[in-house]
Amino acid sequence: MDYFWLVKAKITEDEFREYVATLKLVPYEGVKSIGKTPQNQWYGHSCCGDWWDPTESMSNTYYDSTMTGSGCALSKYENGYVYYRESVGY
């Protein structure tokens, strides 16, 4: 992986639905992998401190289906927050 970034923001569930529609994200449910990435991308990132705290659950996860190769962009809504994780490898 060449880089990744993480975003966490407090929004409402309605705002999350609008966010998903605006970015044209699709449900992750049932997807075994995206490109060359493993299924679960919410674990780890201990280097980020306590602020990055999504559960490992893939429930309510959406992804950018336009990313190809080793890139992956995921987003989910939990406990009043949107979590966004994007990684790109070359």
Secondary structure, 3 states (H helix, E strand, C coil): CCEEEEEEEECCHHHHHHHHHHHCCEECCCCCCECCECCCCCCCCHHHCCCCCCCCCCCCEEECCCCCCCCEEEEEEECCEEEEEEEECC
